[in-house]
Amino acid sequence: MGEVDERLTSSGVAGHHAFANRGWLKTHLLSYKTLSLVVLSVQTSTMVLLLRYSRTSINFAHQPYIITTAVFSSEVLKLGLSLGFLHIESGKVMKATLNRLYEDVFINIWETLKLAIPAFLYVVQNNLLFIALSNLDAATYQVTYQLKILTTAIFSWVMLGKRLTPIHWLALCLLMLGVSLVQVEGSSNGNGSNSKVLPVAPEVEVLEGGDSVILGGTEEGAGFPPPDIRNEHPNTEVSRLLGILAVFVSCISSGFSGVYFERLVKRGTQTSLIIRNIQLGMFSIAFAVIAVSSDSTAIKDGGFFQGYSVATWMVVLIQAFGGLVVSVAMKYADNILKGFATSLSIVMSTLVSWLVLGDAAPSTQFVVGATIVISSTVLYGLTPQKGGVYTAGSQLSSINSSHKIIKEEKSE
Ligand code: C5P
């Protein structure tokens, strides 16, 4: 019996039985799956706005904070939180925690090494995203990047044997249509200088994977583009093509590494999310150290935490928290739903930046595209999976697990 089932039939069963008694709606609303997706959506939007604030409120007479150090800090925090969870799970007994760490991470080194693959891909992906953001406007980038949902669906089918119903595919096609509409809107704006919708999105994505600043690191700029995005290439057509190409390759990487991680935490011999996050975190920190070393001169001059404000620390905190939420969403929901949740957050943050922060109103075409994105998200999310989510011998999805609980409840 897999870990998901174990969780629901042992430790989690009491709570879930209670939910089942109160009906389907509550069971689903309070599941890890729904909670993680809602939190992820809110977290991504908060991150966009907070990061924007942390960068735009800087007095540029002073040195802005060095992004590689912020990335490193959030990776360390994420690993620290994971270790804390492991300690709690081990009954807060230090010896038990260390034993578990020793056995699952160091003795079982082969399982640990498997995480080098997604950690490496996340680094490459985030570097490519940096290139993309240097050549595309933020809105075009953010929405085009949602194409990763399609690559994720394909990898989920190939690597997890996930079978999608025609309605799921319809939702994916609608999503692509919505993405294209916004994409065309981006193209009609010419080059990448348009950042009217979400001017700070690049910073968010730079932070997202934790390692994205390797290519972007500069002595003075601390690996960060200024708030107005500049094209890397003087020829705007070439620049745009380069940016789109980088996004496409990132979509492939994101799809693969996400599904790879999902497979490990749902099917592998080691399915503990906490252990997997610790293993991933160790490799991520190693890469973050390399990134920090690229800013060594600036750090020597101004210190590791130069330019940090309360907002910077909040960004670090939310980023670390976000990474953990992403992993929960991968385990208890799936990567495709996680992608839909993120696309919703684009719309949410656009609306908030328009209504609350007084940014330029989104164009009609963007609104139509965004509406299609939202509708397809709802359609996808509400359509039940056909049978088991995975092929024979694999574990059930949280939806099926919830059904199982209700069934068990009825038979009692
Ligand atoms: O854009 P995408 O959805 O692929 O980004 C996912 C991000 O979540 C990655 O940048 C990665 O750093 C982060 N992540 C994490 N912990 C995990 C899995 C992914 O922090 N277990």
Residues whose N, C-alpha, C, O or C-beta is under 5 A from the ligand:
A	BS01	C5P	Y122 E208 G209 G210 S254 G323 L324 V326 S327
